Amino acid sequence: MRVGIVVDGQAEFRSLPKIKERIGAPHVILNPLYADIQPFSSAPQIVGAVKTQLRILVRQGAEMALVLLDHESRQECPGAWAQEISQNLAHRYGGLGMAKLGVIVKNSCFENWLVSDIEAFTRMPRRFNLSEAAKRAIQPNKADNVDAQEILKRAAQGDAYSKVADAIRIMMHIDPVRMAANSRSFRKFLREIEHPLYVTQSRTPA
């Protein structure tokens, strides 16, 4: 199966290709497509914003498409919000012929995925110095609950933290299984693409 991904940020768009060959899913993961989804958009607005990208994925032969969204500080439960958008996607684009249209909510943002593998930072000592307090806050299984952007800003050495350039650097060293151990929302992503370690887990929205 060919799996397409639509993302809501340039950091994801530029950095996720660095990890897709190491994810370990049984499917072909296509390079992500960027959609200009404004923060705090409604479900219908989000569904409208990904129209072009979904049609491109169909032309690329994608049989499944996942839309990755930041939860940010929304009041809605991430799982309920993802389900609402998924239902809107199915209603509007069900005729495209894909086997599945799904939504993954990054809790609370992409940076929480970036900090989830603390071992990756040991390979970049000149760029990042992750404090012991930050490490304790992230693991075990707590990466979704930290202020990841602040952790990365404090850990950056020399130049200020760059959302795109540093995301690329981190993704070149990060390990998907270690990420999943500390991030529930990343585990949901792996479950949706049928990673062998997570495909049998509960499909209750995370």
C-alpha positions in Angstrom: 0.0 0.0 0.0 1.1 3.5 -0.8 0.5 6.0 2.1 0.3 9.7 1.6 0.8 12.3 4.3 -0.5 15.9 4.4 1.2 18.2 6.9 0.4 21.6 8.3 3.9 22.9 8.8 7.1 23.5 6.9 9.1 21.7 9.6 7.2 18.5 9.0 7.3 19.0 5.2 11.0 19.4 5.2 12.1 16.9 7.9 9.7 13.9 7.8 11.3 12.6 4.5 14.5 12.1 6.6 12.8 9.4 8.7 10.3 7.7 6.4 12.8 5.0 5.3 13.5 4.1 8.9 9.9 4.0 10.1 9.6 0.3 9.6 6.0 0.2 8.3 5.0 -2.5 5.8 3.9 0.2 3.3 5.5 2.7 1.0 5.5 6.1 2.7 5.3 9.0 0.2 7.0 12.3 0.8 4.6 14.6 2.7 2.7 17.4 1.0 2.2 20.7 2.7 -1.2 22.3 3.1 -1.6 25.9 4.3 -3.9 25.1 7.3 -4.3 28.1 9.5 -4.0 27.6 13.3 -7.4 27.0 15.0 -9.2 26.4 11.7 -12.5 24.7 11.9 -13.0 21.1 10.6 -14.7 22.3 7.4 -11.8 24.8 6.8 -9.2 22.1 7.3 -11.0 19.7 5.0 -11.2 22.4 2.3 -7.5 23.3 2.7 -6.3 19.7 1.9 -8.4 19.2 -1.3 -5.5 19.9 -3.7 -3.0 17.7 -1.8 -5.4 14.8 -1.6 -6.0 14.9 -5.4 -2.2 15.0 -5.9 -1.8 11.9 -3.7 -4.5 10.1 -5.7 -2.4 10.8 -8.9 0.7 9.5 -7.0 -1.2 6.2 -6.4 -1.8 6.7 -2.7 -4.3 4.2 -1.3 -4.3 5.8 2.2 -3.9 9.4 3.2 -3.2 10.8 6.7 -3.5 14.4 7.6 -1.1 15.5 10.4 -2.3 18.4 12.5 -1.0 20.2 15.6 -3.4 20.2 18.5 -1.8 23.4 20.0 -3.9 24.8 22.8 -7.3 23.8 21.5 -10.0 22.9 24.1 -11.3 19.9 22.2 -10.0 16.4 23.1 -7.4 15.5 20.4 -9.2 12.2 19.7 -12.7 13.8 19.3 -11.2 16.5 17.1 -9.5 14.0 14.9 -12.6 12.0 14.6 -14.7 15.0 13.6 -12.2 15.9 10.8 -12.0 12.3 9.7 -15.7 12.2 9.3 -15.7 15.4 7.3 -12.9 14.1 5.1 -14.8 10.9 4.4 -18.0 12.8 3.6 -16.3 15.2 1.2 -13.6 13.0 -0.4 -14.9 9.5 -0.1 -15.3 9.4 -3.9 -11.5 9.7 -4.5 -11.2 6.0 -4.1 -8.7 5.8 -1.3 -9.1 2.9 1.2 -8.7 5.3 4.1 -8.6 9.0 5.0 -7.4 9.5 8.5 -6.2 12.3 10.9 -3.3 12.2 13.3 -3.2 15.0 16.0 0.3 15.9 17.1 0.0 16.6 20.8 0.6 19.3 21.2 2.8 20.2 18.2 5.5 18.7 16.0 8.2 19.8 18.5 6.8 17.3 20.9 7.7 14.5 18.4 11.1 16.0 17.9 12.0 15.8 21.6 10.6 12.4 22.2 13.9 10.6 21.4 16.3 12.1 23.9 19.1 9.8 22.7 19.1 11.6 19.3 20.4 14.7 21.0 23.6 12.9 22.2 24.6 12.7 18.6 24.4 16.5 18.2 26.4 17.8 21.2 27.6 20.9 19.4 24.0 21.9 18.6 22.0 20.8 21.6 22.5 20.3 25.3 19.4 18.8 26.7 19.2 19.3 30.4 18.7 16.5 32.9 15.4 18.1 34.0 14.2 18.1 30.4 15.1 14.4 30.0 13.2 13.5 33.1 10.2 15.6 31.9 10.2 13.7 28.5 10.6 10.1 29.5 9.2 7.7 30.2 6.1 8.4 27.9 5.7 12.1 28.7 6.9 13.9 25.6 3.3 14.9 24.6 2.9 16.8 27.9 6.0 19.1 27.9 6.6 22.5 26.4 8.8 21.1 23.7 9.4 24.4 21.9 10.8 25.9 25.1 13.0 22.8 25.7 14.5 23.0 22.3 15.1 26.8 22.6 16.9 26.3 25.9 18.9 23.3 24.6 20.1 25.0 21.4 23.8 25.9 21.4 25.2 28.9 19.5 22.4 30.1 17.1 18.8 30.3 18.2 16.6 27.3 17.6 15.3 27.1 14.0 12.0 25.3 13.5 12.8 24.0 10.1 16.6 23.6 10.0 16.8 22.0 13.4 13.8 19.7 12.7 15.8 18.4 9.7 18.9 17.9 11.9 17.0 16.1 14.6 15.1 13.8 12.2 18.4 12.7 10.7 19.3 11.1 14.1 16.0 10.2 15.6 14.7 6.6 16.1 11.0 6.0 15.5 10.7 3.2 18.1 12.3 5.4 20.8 10.0 8.3 19.7 7.0 6.0 20.2 8.1 5.0 23.6 7.7 8.6 24.8 4.9 10.0 22.6 1.4 8.6 22.5 0.5 10.6 19.5 3.4 9.3 17.5 2.4 5.8 18.5 -1.0 6.5 17.0 0.7 7.5 13.8 2.7 4.3 13.7 -0.5 2.3 14.5 -2.3 4.0 11.6 0.5 3.1 9.1 0.4 -0.5 10.5 3.9 -0.6 12.1 4.3 -4.2 13.3 5.0 -3.1 16.9 1.8 -1.1 17.2 -0.7 -2.4 14.7 -2.4 -4.7 17.2 -2.8 -2.0 19.9 -6.2 -0.5 20.7 -7.5 1.9 18.1 -9.1 4.1 20.7 -8.3 7.7 19.6 -5.2 9.1 21.4 
